[in-house]
Amino acid sequence: MANKYIVRRPIKNTVSQVVGYEILYHGENTLYGDEESEQAKETKVNEFAVADTIYSFLTQNSERVKGSLNFMTFTTTLLMKKVPHLFEKEDLVIQIDDSVIIHPLAMHFVQMFKKEGYRIAVNDFQFAPRYVSLIDQIDYIKLNFATMSDTSLRNLIEIANGMGKHCVGYNIDSEELYQKALSFGVTELEGDAVAEKLASQAHDSSYLQSSFFQLLTAVTKAEPDVGEIEGIISRDATLTYAILRVANTVQFATRNRTTTVHQAIMNMGMTQLQQWIYLLCACNDQGELDPFFEEFLKLSFMRANFCAALLSHTNKVPISKNDAYLMGMFSTLDYLIDAPLEESLAQVSISDDIKNALLKWSGPAGALYALMTSYENAEWDNVNKLCEMLGIAPNLLTTLYFECMEQAEEVWKNINRMSGETEN
């Protein structure tokens, strides 16, 4: 029996703003969507298994996917079990593929959900009669840029745009495909290069290249010097403002409000301070979050917590929880600092195990790092192999992943809330 996983991947518009997430899942089936299955009976059994997998997960965790637009592919069984009703219609895009389109009963449910106000997306849309007949029901057309020809892509996007449909290019995994998708006129993009594109927006910040990097170096020393940290923050008005704002959130607040940098450092503690550094770098001199940083920094924060959480469930990676946290946090350092990752890591006091994991993906720590990235990328075979190697129960991953995601969202909510309170 295969394991059950679920992960979210961002979908962004052409100016790198996140508009939603695709929910990728892997359940007890191995045959769903496989047209070459040897036995239809076995396919049917496994389709019900994946329905139960997703139904049970969303029943227990539906609160964690509220408040954002979620793109989720539904099988006929999932539609018949009315799983979309676990989502508010404002939070869900129902994705379907050819296996649903050719099923008359499934299309009855698609039309029902459309009438109720849910949005519909079609994976790998084609201008075949069975697709064209559904055009009025469709809000999003998804096109695979890794497999479709340029001619087909151009024609489909041009017609879709003319009809007012959203056109989502997915598997945008290289700079070449990213530029092609933009030139062809897609409205949304999904893939590895899309996240990298957001990251590249961060390079021009002098704030990150001066005070922030000095602060990173200071807080990650083997024996951090509170006086040095206080001096770096106190020399920078934006950092002083940011740390005082954070120190007075509900999470860190004491009976008396924190009014000095020294008080803020002592109240937060070094571990919490390390966690907040990446978040604070998003604040400019007006105390507002730069939209280009927001989603990228949430990813850094979540990765750090995810690595630390994974470490707690294995005894085969001889590093500390703090090292695991830093490994996740520094996994995006080459996008935040205008320098090669190897050069940046040389200036930070972290263990060789972590450096080798980040630079070479080597050693037990490298396996832990690979597990984190494989889960993010929905590479389920790799996930299963790495879980076995590390002795981590695969059925824990989804819960850990969503707990870390929820924590990152909550932290960001606190920052936004405090920003609003300051403005008022």
N, C-alpha and C positions, 0 to 999 in steps of 0.2 A: 504494500500500500504506500503510495507516494505521500509526501508531507503537504501541509497546507500553509501557503504564504500569501501575503498581500502587501503591495507597496504602491506608493504614489509617485508619478513622474510629472514634472511641471510642463504645462503648455503655455507658450508665451506669444504675445502679439509681435508685430514687426518693430516695435520700439522697446522690446525686452521686458515688457510688463507681464507678470503672470496673470493669466485669465482663468486658469483652472488646472486641474490635475487629472491625468489618466490613472485609473485604478487598475493595476495589473495583478492578476491573481493566478495561483496555481494550487489546485486542489487534489482530490484523490483520483482524478481521472488522468489518463495518459493518452486518451483517444479523442478528446473533444476537438472538433474542427478537423479531424483527420479523415479525409475523404476515402482513404485507402484502407480503412479498418476492415479486418477480415470478417468480423461477425457483427452484424447490425445489432444483435441482442446485447453484446458486450458494450457497444457504444452507448446504447440506451441506458444500461445500468450505470455506466460511468458518468453519463450526463446528469443523472439524478444525484450521483455522488458529489459532483461539483456544485450542483444547486444547493445541496445540504451544507456544503463547505461554506459557501458565500452567505447563505441565509443565516447560518448559525453565527458566523463572524459578525455580520452587520447587526444582528439582533443584540449582540453583546457590546458592540463598539460603535453604534450608529452616531452617538454624540460626538465622536472624534472626527467625523467627516462632515459635520455641519458647518455652515458659514463659508464654504468655498464651492466652486463649480466642479463637480466630479464627473469625469467621462468614464463610463463603465460598460464593457461589452456583456450583453445578456444572451444566453442560450434560450432556446424555445422553452425549456423547463423553467428557467428562472423567470421568464415572462409569465408563464402559466401560474407559477406560484406567487405572482404579483410582488416579487421582491422589490421592484422600484418604489413601492409604497413605503418602504423603510426610509426613503429619502423625501425631504420636502422637494416639491417640483422646482423650486428656485435653485436647488443645490445639485441637480442631476442632469446629465446628458446621457440618454439611453443609446448606446452604440449597438448596431446590429451588423451582421455580415450575411453572406449569401445563404448560409444554412437556415437562417431565419426568414430571409426574403422568399425562398421557395416553399416555405411551410405556410399553407393558408391559415391554419389556426393561430400560428405565431403572429402573423400580420394583423389578425383581428385584435390581438392584444396591443400591438404597436399603435394601431389607430386609436384604440381606447385611451392609451396613455397620452397620445398627442392631443386628443380632445380635452383631457384633464389638465393640459398645460405643460406637460413635460416636453423637453427638447429631444430631437432625434438626430443621431449621427449615423452615417453609413461608412463602414470600413471598405477601402478599395473599391470605390464607386466606379461603375462602368456604364457606358451608354448602350446598354442592352435593354430590350423592352421591359423586362421585369424591374429594372432599376428606374427607368424613365417614368414608369407608371406611378412610382412612389414620390416623385419629385416634390409634390405639394406637401408631403408629410415630413420632408427632410429639412433640417436646419444647418447641419454640418456635413460636409463631404470630406472624408479623410483619404489622402493619397500617399502611397508608399514611394518615397523618393529614392529608395535603394533598389527598387526592382522595375519601376515603370519607365518607359521610354520618354525622351524629351517631347516628342511629338504628341503623345497621348497626354502628358502632363499639361502642356501648353493649351491644348484644345479643351480639356476638361476644366482647367482653371478659368479660362476665358469665358466659357459658357456658364460655369457656376457663378462667377462674379457678376455676369450680366443678369442672372436670375436672383441676385441678392442673397446667395448662400455663402455661409462661412466655408472657407477652403483651408483645411488643416494639413500641412505637409508633415509627415512623420518619418522616423528613421533619418533625421537630418543629423548625420554623425560626422560630418567633415565641413571644413570651411567652404569647400567648393560647392557642396550641396546646399549649404546655408545661403550663399550668394545666389545660387540658381533659384532657390525657392523664392527669395525676395524679388528677383528679376522676373519670375514667372507670375508673380502677383498673389501669392498665398496671403491669407489674412492671419493665420496662426501657424506656429511651428513647434515641433517636438523632437527631441533627440539630444545626443551628447553634445553636439556643437552649439546647441541653443543655450545650454547652461554655460558653456565656455564663453559665448558671446556676451552674456551678462557679466561674467567675471572680468572680461576685458575692459568693461566700462569703469572698473575700479582703479585702473592703473594711474590715472592722472591726479590722484589726490596727494597733495604735498603733506597733508595732515597725517596720512598713513605712513609716508616715507620719513617722517621726522619724529615727532613726539610719540606717535603710536608704536613705531618699531622700537624705539628706545624703551618704552614701557614694557613691551613684550619681552625684551631681553632681560630687563630687571626682574620681572615677576617669575621668570622661568629659571632663574639661577638656583643652584643647589641649596643655597642659604640666602634667600631674598633679603635685601637691606631695606627696611621700611623707610629709613631716612632718604635713601636714593629714590625710591618710588615716589615718596611725597614730593621730593624736589622736582622730578620730571613732570608730575601732574600740575604742581603749583606754578610752573613756568608757562603753562599753556591754559589760556582762559577757557577754551572749549572743553578741555579735559576736566578742569576744575568744576565747571558747571555740570558736566555730565555725571561725574562721580558723586557729587552732592545730590543730584536729582535721584540717582539710583539708590544711594544709601538711605534716602528717606522714603522709599517705597515700602509697602506693607511687609514685604519679605525681610527687610533689614531694619525696619524702624524700631527705635527704642523709645523710652518715655519722653526723653528730650530730643528735639530735632537735631540732626547732625549739621554742624555749621562750619567745620574745618575739614580739610583733606585728611589730616591725621586721624580724626574721629571716624571718618568714612572708611579708611583702610582697616582700622581696628574693629569696627562693627561688622564689616563684611567678612574679614578673615582672608587669608591668602588664597585659599582654594576657591572661594566664591569670587574673589577679585579676578583670578585667572579666567573664570568662566564668563565674566562680564566684559572683559577687555574687548573681545571681538565685537560685541554688541555696541559698545560705546563708540567705536570708530565710525559708526554711521551718523553721528551727530555733527552737524555743522555749527557755525557760530550763532545761528538763530535757534539752535536746539531742535531743528527739524530733521526727520529722517530723509536721507537721500533715497529716492525710490529705486535707483539702480543698485543700491547696496542691500536693500531690505531682504529680498528672498535669498540672495547669495549668502548673507551672514546668518540667516536662520539655518541654512544648510550646514554651514561650518559648525554652528553651535550644536545642531542635532547630531552631526557626525561624531563630535567629541563625546557627547553623552551616550551615543549608541555603542561606540568602541568600549567605553568604560563599562557599560551594562553587559556587553558580551563577555568581557573579561571575567565578570563575576560568576560566569557559568562554565568556566574551563579552568583546569589546573595544569594545562599544557603550554601556557604562555608565561614565562618567568619575568614579567614586568609588573610595575605597580599600577594601581588604578589611575593615579595621576599621570603616569606615562601614557597609558592607553587614552586618556582624555586628550593629552597634548598631541598624540598621534592623529586623532581625528580632527582636532582644531587646526593643526599645521598642514593637513592634507591639501588645503587650498591656499597656502601661503604664497605660492608662486604667482597666484592671480592678484594678491593684495600688495605685493612688493615688486617693484621693477628690478628684479634680479633673479638669476637662476635659483631654483629651490635649493640646490646643493650649497650655493654661496650663502643663502639666507640661513639655512640650518647650521652652518659653521659658526654663526655669530650667536647662537642660542644654546644655552646649557641644557641639552637633553641627551639621553643615553644613546650609545651606538646602536642598540637594538632598534630604537625608534627611527633613527636616521636611516639605517639599512632597510627598514620596512618601507619607509616613505620613498626612498630613492631607488631601491632594487627589488622591493617586494620580497625580501629574503627573510629566513628564519621564522620562528613561531609567531613573532609579532607581525611579520609580513603576511602570514596566513590569516591572522585576525583582521588585518587591514583589507586583505582580499575578500574575506567573508562580508565585511561591511559594504564594499563597493559592488560585489556580485549581487548582494541583496538589493541594493539601490537600482541596479540595472536589470533586475528580474532574470538573472542568469541562474535558473533553478538547478540545473545539473551541477554547476560549480558550487552553489550553496549547499547542496546535499553532500558533496564530496568534502568540502571544507568543514562542515559540521561534524562529519564522521572523523576527520583528522583531528579536530580540536576537542572532540568529546562533548559537543554542545547539542542538546536536544533540539531538533529542528522545529518542533511545535512551539518553542518559546519565542522564536524570532519575530513573528508578527506582533505579539503583545509588546515585546521590548521596543520594536520599531515605532509603534504607535504611541507608546508611553513617552518616548524621547521626542517624537514629533509634537505631541501635546505639550510637553514641557517647553519646547522652543516657541510654540505659539503663545503660551501663557506669558513667557518672559517678554516676548515682543508686545503683547497686549499691555503689559505693565509699563513698558517704555512709552508706548503711544498714549496711554492714559495719563502718565505723568507729564508728557509734553502738552496735552490738552489742559491739564490743571494749571500748568505754568502760564500758558497763554491767557487763561481766564483770570 
